[in-house]
Amino acid sequence: MSLPFRSLPVLTGKSAERFLREVERVNRLPRRVRPVDYYDYIDRLLEKSKKFVREHEGLGFRLD
């Protein structure tokens, strides 16, 4: 079985210039570094939310 080749869009003219200006602008923004325990923090928040939903299912909250 073969998969069809999808061509990539090509930007030209004003669209290309606008795209490049936006890339340059974004690259000049300061980079933010996530704390070491960033994903652990998110996991704790998710677990806390799930616990709340389990405790309040009678009020119409559901885990889907």
PDB file of N, CA, C, O and CB in Angstrom:
ATOM      1  N   MET A   1       0.850  -1.171   0.000  1.00  0.00           N
ATOM      2  CA  MET A   1       0.000   0.000   0.000  1.00  0.00           C
ATOM      3  C   MET A   1       0.898   1.238   0.000  1.00  0.00           C
ATOM      4  O   MET A   1       1.878   1.306   0.742  1.00  0.00           O
ATOM      5  CB  MET A   1      -0.968  -0.004   1.226  1.00  0.00           C
ATOM      6  N   SER A   2       0.565   2.181  -0.811  1.00  0.00           N
ATOM      7  CA  SER A   2       1.356   3.410  -0.851  1.00  0.00           C
ATOM      8  C   SER A   2       0.526   4.572  -0.332  1.00  0.00           C
ATOM      9  O   SER A   2      -0.701   4.588  -0.439  1.00  0.00           O
ATOM     10  CB  SER A   2       1.855   3.699  -2.285  1.00  0.00           C
ATOM     11  N   LEU A   3       1.213   5.521   0.219  1.00  0.00           N
ATOM     12  CA  LEU A   3       0.554   6.719   0.734  1.00  0.00           C
ATOM     13  C   LEU A   3       0.782   7.867  -0.233  1.00  0.00           C
ATOM     14  O   LEU A   3       1.877   8.030  -0.772  1.00  0.00           O
ATOM     15  CB  LEU A   3       1.077   7.083   2.150  1.00  0.00           C
ATOM     16  N   PRO A   4      -0.248   8.656  -0.449  1.00  0.00           N
ATOM     17  CA  PRO A   4      -0.056   9.793  -1.362  1.00  0.00           C
ATOM     18  C   PRO A   4       0.899  10.817  -0.765  1.00  0.00           C
ATOM     19  O   PRO A   4       0.902  11.043   0.444  1.00  0.00           O
ATOM     20  CB  PRO A   4      -1.403  10.460  -1.686  1.00  0.00           C
ATOM     21  N   PHE A   5       1.697  11.425  -1.611  1.00  0.00           N
ATOM     22  CA  PHE A   5       2.631  12.454  -1.178  1.00  0.00           C
ATOM     23  C   PHE A   5       1.879  13.771  -1.089  1.00  0.00           C
ATOM     24  O   PHE A   5       1.236  14.193  -2.051  1.00  0.00           O
ATOM     25  CB  PHE A   5       3.848  12.565  -2.147  1.00  0.00           C
ATOM     26  N   ARG A   6       1.959  14.407   0.044  1.00  0.00           N
ATOM     27  CA  ARG A   6       1.296  15.696   0.222  1.00  0.00           C
ATOM     28  C   ARG A   6       2.335  16.795   0.060  1.00  0.00           C
ATOM     29  O   ARG A   6       3.366  16.798   0.733  1.00  0.00           O
ATOM     30  CB  ARG A   6       0.593  15.788   1.616  1.00  0.00           C
ATOM     31  N   SER A   7       2.055  17.704  -0.819  1.00  0.00           N
ATOM     32  CA  SER A   7       3.009  18.789  -1.020  1.00  0.00           C
ATOM     33  C   SER A   7       2.895  19.798   0.113  1.00  0.00           C
ATOM     34  O   SER A   7       1.819  19.999   0.677  1.00  0.00           O
ATOM     35  CB  SER A   7       2.779  19.475  -2.380  1.00  0.00           C
ATOM     36  N   LEU A   8       3.997  20.419   0.431  1.00  0.00           N
ATOM     37  CA  LEU A   8       4.025  21.426   1.482  1.00  0.00           C
ATOM     38  C   LEU A   8       3.657  22.777   0.897  1.00  0.00           C
ATOM     39  O   LEU A   8       4.026  23.081  -0.237  1.00  0.00           O
ATOM     40  CB  LEU A   8       5.410  21.484   2.157  1.00  0.00           C
ATOM     41  N   PRO A   9       2.937  23.590   1.653  1.00  0.00           N
ATOM     42  CA  PRO A   9       2.610  24.920   1.136  1.00  0.00           C
ATOM     43  C   PRO A   9       3.877  25.769   1.011  1.00  0.00           C
ATOM     44  O   PRO A   9       4.801  25.653   1.816  1.00  0.00           O
ATOM     45  CB  PRO A   9       1.581  25.622   2.054  1.00  0.00           C
ATOM     46  N   VAL A  10       3.900  26.604   0.010  1.00  0.00           N
ATOM     47  CA  VAL A  10       5.045  27.484  -0.228  1.00  0.00           C
ATOM     48  C   VAL A  10       4.566  28.919  -0.102  1.00  0.00           C
ATOM     49  O   VAL A  10       3.618  29.327  -0.773  1.00  0.00           O
ATOM     50  CB  VAL A  10       5.691  27.226  -1.635  1.00  0.00           C
ATOM     51  N   LEU A  11       5.219  29.674   0.753  1.00  0.00           N
ATOM     52  CA  LEU A  11       4.866  31.077   0.917  1.00  0.00           C
ATOM     53  C   LEU A  11       5.710  31.921  -0.022  1.00  0.00           C
ATOM     54  O   LEU A  11       6.913  31.705  -0.169  1.00  0.00           O
ATOM     55  CB  LEU A  11       5.058  31.529   2.381  1.00  0.00           C
ATOM     56  N   THR A  12       5.062  32.881  -0.649  1.00  0.00           N
ATOM     57  CA  THR A  12       5.779  33.788  -1.544  1.00  0.00           C
ATOM     58  C   THR A  12       5.294  35.208  -1.309  1.00  0.00           C
ATOM     59  O   THR A  12       4.240  35.427  -0.712  1.00  0.00           O
ATOM     60  CB  THR A  12       5.583  33.380  -3.029  1.00  0.00           C
ATOM     61  N   GLY A  13       6.058  36.148  -1.774  1.00  0.00           N
ATOM     62  CA  GLY A  13       5.647  37.549  -1.729  1.00  0.00           C
ATOM     63  C   GLY A  13       5.419  38.073  -0.328  1.00  0.00           C
ATOM     64  O   GLY A  13       6.195  37.806   0.590  1.00  0.00           O
ATOM     65  N   LYS A  14       4.331  38.831  -0.180  1.00  0.00           N
ATOM     66  CA  LYS A  14       4.027  39.481   1.095  1.00  0.00           C
ATOM     67  C   LYS A  14       3.778  38.472   2.215  1.00  0.00           C
ATOM     68  O   LYS A  14       4.137  38.722   3.366  1.00  0.00           O
ATOM     69  CB  LYS A  14       2.815  40.384   0.941  1.00  0.00           C
ATOM     70  N   SER A  15       3.164  37.334   1.885  1.00  0.00           N
ATOM     71  CA  SER A  15       2.923  36.305   2.904  1.00  0.00           C
ATOM     72  C   SER A  15       4.237  35.793   3.478  1.00  0.00           C
ATOM     73  O   SER A  15       4.366  35.622   4.690  1.00  0.00           O
ATOM     74  CB  SER A  15       2.116  35.137   2.311  1.00  0.00           C
ATOM     75  N   ALA A  16       5.207  35.549   2.610  1.00  0.00           N
ATOM     76  CA  ALA A  16       6.515  35.063   3.059  1.00  0.00           C
ATOM     77  C   ALA A  16       7.218  36.111   3.911  1.00  0.00           C
ATOM     78  O   ALA A  16       7.810  35.787   4.940  1.00  0.00           O
ATOM     79  CB  ALA A  16       7.394  34.686   1.857  1.00  0.00           C
ATOM     80  N   GLU A  17       7.151  37.361   3.482  1.00  0.00           N
ATOM     81  CA  GLU A  17       7.784  38.439   4.253  1.00  0.00           C
ATOM     82  C   GLU A  17       7.147  38.567   5.631  1.00  0.00           C
ATOM     83  O   GLU A  17       7.845  38.706   6.634  1.00  0.00           O
ATOM     84  CB  GLU A  17       7.681  39.776   3.498  1.00  0.00           C
ATOM     85  N   ARG A  18       5.824  38.521   5.674  1.00  0.00           N
ATOM     86  CA  ARG A  18       5.106  38.628   6.943  1.00  0.00           C
ATOM     87  C   ARG A  18       5.467  37.459   7.864  1.00  0.00           C
ATOM     88  O   ARG A  18       5.672  37.643   9.063  1.00  0.00           O
ATOM     89  CB  ARG A  18       3.582  38.669   6.700  1.00  0.00           C
ATOM     90  N   PHE A  19       5.542  36.258   7.289  1.00  0.00           N
ATOM     91  CA  PHE A  19       5.902  35.075   8.064  1.00  0.00           C
ATOM     92  C   PHE A  19       7.303  35.220   8.651  1.00  0.00           C
ATOM     93  O   PHE A  19       7.507  34.947   9.835  1.00  0.00           O
ATOM     94  CB  PHE A  19       5.819  33.816   7.191  1.00  0.00           C
ATOM     95  N   LEU A  20       8.266  35.643   7.842  1.00  0.00           N
ATOM     96  CA  LEU A  20       9.641  35.793   8.321  1.00  0.00           C
ATOM     97  C   LEU A  20       9.752  36.865   9.396  1.00  0.00           C
ATOM     98  O   LEU A  20      10.497  36.699  10.362  1.00  0.00           O
ATOM     99  CB  LEU A  20      10.568  36.129   7.163  1.00  0.00           C
ATOM    100  N   ARG A  21       9.013  37.973   9.236  1.00  0.00           N
ATOM    101  CA  ARG A  21       9.025  39.017  10.274  1.00  0.00           C
ATOM    102  C   ARG A  21       8.480  38.468  11.589  1.00  0.00           C
ATOM    103  O   ARG A  21       9.011  38.770  12.658  1.00  0.00           O
ATOM    104  CB  ARG A  21       8.194  40.246   9.824  1.00  0.00           C
ATOM    105  N   GLU A  22       7.426  37.667  11.514  1.00  0.00           N
ATOM    106  CA  GLU A  22       6.841  37.096  12.729  1.00  0.00           C
ATOM    107  C   GLU A  22       7.805  36.106  13.380  1.00  0.00           C
ATOM    108  O   GLU A  22       7.928  36.085  14.605  1.00  0.00           O
ATOM    109  CB  GLU A  22       5.503  36.403  12.408  1.00  0.00           C
ATOM    110  N   VAL A  23       8.484  35.296  12.588  1.00  0.00           N
ATOM    111  CA  VAL A  23       9.479  34.353  13.124  1.00  0.00           C
ATOM    112  C   VAL A  23      10.581  35.119  13.839  1.00  0.00           C
ATOM    113  O   VAL A  23      10.987  34.739  14.937  1.00  0.00           O
ATOM    114  CB  VAL A  23      10.080  33.472  11.993  1.00  0.00           C
ATOM    115  N   GLU A  24      11.065  36.186  13.233  1.00  0.00           N
ATOM    116  CA  GLU A  24      12.117  36.989  13.862  1.00  0.00           C
ATOM    117  C   GLU A  24      11.628  37.620  15.162  1.00  0.00           C
ATOM    118  O   GLU A  24      12.369  37.673  16.143  1.00  0.00           O
ATOM    119  CB  GLU A  24      12.602  38.079  12.901  1.00  0.00           C
ATOM    120  N   ARG A  25      10.379  38.102  15.172  1.00  0.00           N
ATOM    121  CA  ARG A  25       9.823  38.716  16.381  1.00  0.00           C
ATOM    122  C   ARG A  25       9.739  37.689  17.511  1.00  0.00           C
ATOM    123  O   ARG A  25      10.126  37.966  18.646  1.00  0.00           O
ATOM    124  CB  ARG A  25       8.425  39.312  16.094  1.00  0.00           C
ATOM    125  N   VAL A  26       9.234  36.515  17.188  1.00  0.00           N
ATOM    126  CA  VAL A  26       9.090  35.469  18.206  1.00  0.00           C
ATOM    127  C   VAL A  26      10.457  35.025  18.713  1.00  0.00           C
ATOM    128  O   VAL A  26      10.618  34.764  19.905  1.00  0.00           O
ATOM    129  CB  VAL A  26       8.314  34.262  17.639  1.00  0.00           C
ATOM    130  N   ASN A  27      11.431  34.938  17.833  1.00  0.00           N
ATOM    131  CA  ASN A  27      12.775  34.522  18.248  1.00  0.00           C
ATOM    132  C   ASN A  27      13.448  35.543  19.158  1.00  0.00           C
ATOM    133  O   ASN A  27      14.366  35.195  19.900  1.00  0.00           O
ATOM    134  CB  ASN A  27      13.642  34.285  17.030  1.00  0.00           C
ATOM    135  N   ARG A  28      13.007  36.791  19.113  1.00  0.00           N
ATOM    136  CA  ARG A  28      13.582  37.820  19.988  1.00  0.00           C
ATOM    137  C   ARG A  28      12.937  37.828  21.378  1.00  0.00           C
ATOM    138  O   ARG A  28      13.460  38.456  22.298  1.00  0.00           O
ATOM    139  CB  ARG A  28      13.428  39.194  19.345  1.00  0.00           C
ATOM    140  N   LEU A  29      11.812  37.137  21.533  1.00  0.00           N
ATOM    141  CA  LEU A  29      11.149  37.101  22.838  1.00  0.00           C
ATOM    142  C   LEU A  29      12.028  36.358  23.841  1.00  0.00           C
ATOM    143  O   LEU A  29      12.769  35.448  23.470  1.00  0.00           O
ATOM    144  CB  LEU A  29       9.755  36.425  22.731  1.00  0.00           C
ATOM    145  N   PRO A  30      11.944  36.748  25.111  1.00  0.00           N
ATOM    146  CA  PRO A  30      12.751  36.035  26.115  1.00  0.00           C
ATOM    147  C   PRO A  30      12.282  34.587  26.261  1.00  0.00           C
ATOM    148  O   PRO A  30      11.088  34.294  26.208  1.00  0.00           O
ATOM    149  CB  PRO A  30      12.677  36.756  27.481  1.00  0.00           C
ATOM    150  N   ARG A  31      13.222  33.721  26.440  1.00  0.00           N
ATOM    151  CA  ARG A  31      12.903  32.299  26.640  1.00  0.00           C
ATOM    152  C   ARG A  31      12.619  32.055  28.116  1.00  0.00           C
ATOM    153  O   ARG A  31      13.311  32.580  28.988  1.00  0.00           O
ATOM    154  CB  ARG A  31      14.070  31.381  26.145  1.00  0.00           C
ATOM    155  N   ARG A  32      11.616  31.273  28.378  1.00  0.00           N
ATOM    156  CA  ARG A  32      11.284  30.938  29.760  1.00  0.00           C
ATOM    157  C   ARG A  32      11.671  29.485  30.021  1.00  0.00           C
ATOM    158  O   ARG A  32      11.425  28.604  29.197  1.00  0.00           O
ATOM    159  CB  ARG A  32       9.767  31.170  30.048  1.00  0.00           C
ATOM    160  N   VAL A  33      12.269  29.259  31.158  1.00  0.00           N
ATOM    161  CA  VAL A  33      12.692  27.913  31.534  1.00  0.00           C
ATOM    162  C   VAL A  33      11.707  27.383  32.564  1.00  0.00           C
ATOM    163  O   VAL A  33      11.396  28.050  33.551  1.00  0.00           O
ATOM    164  CB  VAL A  33      14.155  27.905  32.093  1.00  0.00           C
ATOM    165  N   ARG A  34      11.224  26.174  32.318  1.00  0.00           N
ATOM    166  CA  ARG A  34      10.285  25.565  33.264  1.00  0.00           C
ATOM    167  C   ARG A  34      11.041  25.089  34.500  1.00  0.00           C
ATOM    168  O   ARG A  34      12.180  24.633  34.405  1.00  0.00           O
ATOM    169  CB  ARG A  34       9.519  24.383  32.606  1.00  0.00           C
ATOM    170  N   PRO A  35      10.398  25.200  35.657  1.00  0.00           N
ATOM    171  CA  PRO A  35      11.025  24.656  36.872  1.00  0.00           C
ATOM    172  C   PRO A  35      11.240  23.144  36.733  1.00  0.00           C
ATOM    173  O   PRO A  35      10.557  22.481  35.952  1.00  0.00           O
ATOM    174  CB  PRO A  35      10.151  24.962  38.122  1.00  0.00           C
ATOM    175  N   VAL A  36      12.176  22.623  37.483  1.00  0.00           N
ATOM    176  CA  VAL A  36      12.515  21.199  37.410  1.00  0.00           C
ATOM    177  C   VAL A  36      11.297  20.321  37.683  1.00  0.00           C
ATOM    178  O   VAL A  36      11.113  19.298  37.024  1.00  0.00           O
ATOM    179  CB  VAL A  36      13.630  20.867  38.404  1.00  0.00           C
ATOM    180  N   ASP A  37      10.466  20.709  38.646  1.00  0.00           N
ATOM    181  CA  ASP A  37       9.313  19.883  39.024  1.00  0.00           C
ATOM    182  C   ASP A  37       8.024  20.312  38.324  1.00  0.00           C
ATOM    183  O   ASP A  37       6.935  20.057  38.838  1.00  0.00           O
ATOM    184  CB  ASP A  37       9.113  19.935  40.526  1.00  0.00           C
ATOM    185  N   TYR A  38       8.125  20.949  37.178  1.00  0.00           N
ATOM    186  CA  TYR A  38       6.969  21.479  36.459  1.00  0.00           C
ATOM    187  C   TYR A  38       5.932  20.392  36.172  1.00  0.00           C
ATOM    188  O   TYR A  38       4.750  20.579  36.460  1.00  0.00           O
ATOM    189  CB  TYR A  38       7.418  22.127  35.154  1.00  0.00           C
ATOM    190  N   TYR A  39       6.359  19.263  35.610  1.00  0.00           N
ATOM    191  CA  TYR A  39       5.414  18.212  35.246  1.00  0.00           C
ATOM    192  C   TYR A  39       4.875  17.499  36.478  1.00  0.00           C
ATOM    193  O   TYR A  39       3.734  17.038  36.470  1.00  0.00           O
ATOM    194  CB  TYR A  39       6.074  17.207  34.310  1.00  0.00           C
ATOM    195  N   ASP A  40       5.667  17.400  37.528  1.00  0.00           N
ATOM    196  CA  ASP A  40       5.162  16.834  38.781  1.00  0.00           C
ATOM    197  C   ASP A  40       4.043  17.710  39.328  1.00  0.00           C
ATOM    198  O   ASP A  40       3.042  17.204  39.836  1.00  0.00           O
ATOM    199  CB  ASP A  40       6.299  16.695  39.824  1.00  0.00           C
ATOM    200  N   TYR A  41       4.215  19.013  39.224  1.00  0.00           N
ATOM    201  CA  TYR A  41       3.205  19.964  39.683  1.00  0.00           C
ATOM    202  C   TYR A  41       1.903  19.777  38.897  1.00  0.00           C
ATOM    203  O   TYR A  41       0.819  19.772  39.481  1.00  0.00           O
ATOM    204  CB  TYR A  41       3.721  21.417  39.536  1.00  0.00           C
ATOM    205  N   ILE A  42       2.010  19.626  37.589  1.00  0.00           N
ATOM    206  CA  ILE A  42       0.819  19.414  36.762  1.00  0.00           C
ATOM    207  C   ILE A  42       0.145  18.100  37.129  1.00  0.00           C
ATOM    208  O   ILE A  42      -1.082  18.035  37.215  1.00  0.00           O
ATOM    209  CB  ILE A  42       1.186  19.425  35.264  1.00  0.00           C
ATOM    210  N   ASP A  43       0.939  17.046  37.348  1.00  0.00           N
ATOM    211  CA  ASP A  43       0.368  15.760  37.753  1.00  0.00           C
ATOM    212  C   ASP A  43      -0.393  15.888  39.066  1.00  0.00           C
ATOM    213  O   ASP A  43      -1.474  15.319  39.220  1.00  0.00           O
ATOM    214  CB  ASP A  43       1.469  14.703  37.886  1.00  0.00           C
ATOM    215  N   ARG A  44       0.178  16.641  40.021  1.00  0.00           N
ATOM    216  CA  ARG A  44      -0.512  16.843  41.306  1.00  0.00           C
ATOM    217  C   ARG A  44      -1.820  17.603  41.107  1.00  0.00           C
ATOM    218  O   ARG A  44      -2.828  17.267  41.728  1.00  0.00           O
ATOM    219  CB  ARG A  44       0.395  17.606  42.295  1.00  0.00           C
ATOM    220  N   LEU A  45      -1.815  18.620  40.250  1.00  0.00           N
ATOM    221  CA  LEU A  45      -3.045  19.372  39.978  1.00  0.00           C
ATOM    222  C   LEU A  45      -4.114  18.483  39.349  1.00  0.00           C
ATOM    223  O   LEU A  45      -5.283  18.552  39.729  1.00  0.00           O
ATOM    224  CB  LEU A  45      -2.749  20.560  39.057  1.00  0.00           C
ATOM    225  N   LEU A  46      -3.721  17.657  38.399  1.00  0.00           N
ATOM    226  CA  LEU A  46      -4.678  16.758  37.761  1.00  0.00           C
ATOM    227  C   LEU A  46      -5.255  15.769  38.762  1.00  0.00           C
ATOM    228  O   LEU A  46      -6.459  15.513  38.761  1.00  0.00           O
ATOM    229  CB  LEU A  46      -4.019  16.010  36.608  1.00  0.00           C
ATOM    230  N   GLU A  47      -4.413  15.217  39.606  1.00  0.00           N
ATOM    231  CA  GLU A  47      -4.891  14.267  40.612  1.00  0.00           C
ATOM    232  C   GLU A  47      -5.849  14.945  41.582  1.00  0.00           C
ATOM    233  O   GLU A  47      -6.862  14.364  41.973  1.00  0.00           O
ATOM    234  CB  GLU A  47      -3.710  13.652  41.379  1.00  0.00           C
ATOM    235  N   LYS A  48      -5.527  16.174  41.967  1.00  0.00           N
ATOM    236  CA  LYS A  48      -6.399  16.937  42.858  1.00  0.00           C
ATOM    237  C   LYS A  48      -7.767  17.184  42.206  1.00  0.00           C
ATOM    238  O   LYS A  48      -8.805  17.073  42.859  1.00  0.00           O
ATOM    239  CB  LYS A  48      -5.737  18.277  43.234  1.00  0.00           C
ATOM    240  N   SER A  49      -7.751  17.516  40.930  1.00  0.00           N
ATOM    241  CA  SER A  49      -9.000  17.752  40.203  1.00  0.00           C
ATOM    242  C   SER A  49      -9.826  16.482  40.114  1.00  0.00           C
ATOM    243  O   SER A  49     -11.039  16.513  40.316  1.00  0.00           O
ATOM    244  CB  SER A  49      -8.712  18.289  38.800  1.00  0.00           C
ATOM    245  N   LYS A  50      -9.173  15.361  39.810  1.00  0.00           N
ATOM    246  CA  LYS A  50      -9.890  14.089  39.719  1.00  0.00           C
ATOM    247  C   LYS A  50     -10.486  13.702  41.061  1.00  0.00           C
ATOM    248  O   LYS A  50     -11.605  13.195  41.126  1.00  0.00           O
ATOM    249  CB  LYS A  50      -8.959  12.984  39.221  1.00  0.00           C
ATOM    250  N   LYS A  51      -9.737  13.941  42.137  1.00  0.00           N
ATOM    251  CA  LYS A  51     -10.237  13.641  43.476  1.00  0.00           C
ATOM    252  C   LYS A  51     -11.479  14.476  43.774  1.00  0.00           C
ATOM    253  O   LYS A  51     -12.453  13.961  44.323  1.00  0.00           O
ATOM    254  CB  LYS A  51      -9.146  13.901  44.537  1.00  0.00           C
ATOM    255  N   PHE A  52     -11.455  15.762  43.416  1.00  0.00           N
ATOM    256  CA  PHE A  52     -12.603  16.638  43.637  1.00  0.00           C
ATOM    257  C   PHE A  52     -13.821  16.114  42.885  1.00  0.00           C
ATOM    258  O   PHE A  52     -14.923  16.065  43.431  1.00  0.00           O
ATOM    259  CB  PHE A  52     -12.281  18.078  43.197  1.00  0.00           C
ATOM    260  N   VAL A  53     -13.615  15.723  41.629  1.00  0.00           N
ATOM    261  CA  VAL A  53     -14.733  15.227  40.823  1.00  0.00           C
ATOM    262  C   VAL A  53     -15.297  13.950  41.432  1.00  0.00           C
ATOM    263  O   VAL A  53     -16.516  13.791  41.507  1.00  0.00           O
ATOM    264  CB  VAL A  53     -14.287  14.973  39.368  1.00  0.00           C
ATOM    265  N   ARG A  54     -14.424  13.032  41.873  1.00  0.00           N
ATOM    266  CA  ARG A  54     -14.901  11.790  42.493  1.00  0.00           C
ATOM    267  C   ARG A  54     -15.720  12.082  43.739  1.00  0.00           C
ATOM    268  O   ARG A  54     -16.730  11.422  43.987  1.00  0.00           O
ATOM    269  CB  ARG A  54     -13.721  10.877  42.845  1.00  0.00           C
ATOM    270  N   GLU A  55     -15.295  13.062  44.525  1.00  0.00           N
ATOM    271  CA  GLU A  55     -16.001  13.392  45.766  1.00  0.00           C
ATOM    272  C   GLU A  55     -17.309  14.131  45.518  1.00  0.00           C
ATOM    273  O   GLU A  55     -18.178  14.154  46.389  1.00  0.00           O
ATOM    274  CB  GLU A  55     -15.113  14.227  46.658  1.00  0.00           C
ATOM    275  N   HIS A  56     -17.463  14.737  44.341  1.00  0.00           N
ATOM    276  CA  HIS A  56     -18.651  15.547  44.073  1.00  0.00           C
ATOM    277  C   HIS A  56     -19.455  15.048  42.873  1.00  0.00           C
ATOM    278  O   HIS A  56     -20.133  15.832  42.208  1.00  0.00           O
ATOM    279  CB  HIS A  56     -18.246  16.982  43.844  1.00  0.00           C
ATOM    280  N   GLU A  57     -19.379  13.747  42.597  1.00  0.00           N
ATOM    281  CA  GLU A  57     -20.127  13.194  41.465  1.00  0.00           C
ATOM    282  C   GLU A  57     -21.626  13.388  41.623  1.00  0.00           C
ATOM    283  O   GLU A  57     -22.345  13.510  40.631  1.00  0.00           O
ATOM    284  CB  GLU A  57     -19.818  11.717  41.304  1.00  0.00           C
ATOM    285  N   GLY A  58     -22.101  13.416  42.853  1.00  0.00           N
ATOM    286  CA  GLY A  58     -23.529  13.606  43.105  1.00  0.00           C
ATOM    287  C   GLY A  58     -24.031  14.965  42.663  1.00  0.00           C
ATOM    288  O   GLY A  58     -25.234  15.152  42.486  1.00  0.00           O
ATOM    289  N   LEU A  59     -23.131  15.915  42.484  1.00  0.00           N
ATOM    290  CA  LEU A  59     -23.525  17.261  42.060  1.00  0.00           C
ATOM    291  C   LEU A  59     -23.477  17.418  40.539  1.00  0.00           C
ATOM    292  O   LEU A  59     -23.667  18.516  40.017  1.00  0.00           O
ATOM    293  CB  LEU A  59     -22.621  18.303  42.716  1.00  0.00           C
ATOM    294  N   GLY A  60     -23.227  16.326  39.840  1.00  0.00           N
ATOM    295  CA  GLY A  60     -23.216  16.385  38.381  1.00  0.00           C
ATOM    296  C   GLY A  60     -21.838  16.405  37.756  1.00  0.00           C
ATOM    297  O   GLY A  60     -21.723  16.433  36.531  1.00  0.00           O
ATOM    298  N   PHE A  61     -20.785  16.392  38.567  1.00  0.00           N
ATOM    299  CA  PHE A  61     -19.433  16.340  38.011  1.00  0.00           C
ATOM    300  C   PHE A  61     -19.148  14.918  37.543  1.00  0.00           C
ATOM    301  O   PHE A  61     -19.542  13.958  38.205  1.00  0.00           O
ATOM    302  CB  PHE A  61     -18.372  16.804  39.059  1.00  0.00           C
ATOM    303  N   ARG A  62     -18.472  14.776  36.416  1.00  0.00           N
ATOM    304  CA  ARG A  62     -18.153  13.450  35.889  1.00  0.00           C
ATOM    305  C   ARG A  62     -16.735  13.423  35.352  1.00  0.00           C
ATOM    306  O   ARG A  62     -16.228  14.423  34.844  1.00  0.00           O
ATOM    307  CB  ARG A  62     -19.146  13.047  34.788  1.00  0.00           C
ATOM    308  N   LEU A  63     -16.106  12.268  35.473  1.00  0.00           N
ATOM    309  CA  LEU A  63     -14.810  12.027  34.829  1.00  0.00           C
ATOM    310  C   LEU A  63     -15.089  11.328  33.509  1.00  0.00           C
ATOM    311  O   LEU A  63     -15.663  10.239  33.497  1.00  0.00           O
ATOM    312  CB  LEU A  63     -13.848  11.166  35.744  1.00  0.00           C
ATOM    313  N   ASP A  64     -14.700  11.923  32.418  1.00  0.00           N
ATOM    314  CA  ASP A  64     -14.899  11.281  31.104  1.00  0.00           C
ATOM    315  C   ASP A  64     -13.581  10.940  30.491  1.00  0.00           C
ATOM    316  O   ASP A  64     -13.536  10.394  29.388  1.00  0.00           O
ATOM    317  CB  ASP A  64     -15.694  12.181  30.156  1.00  0.00           C
TER     318      ASP A  64
END
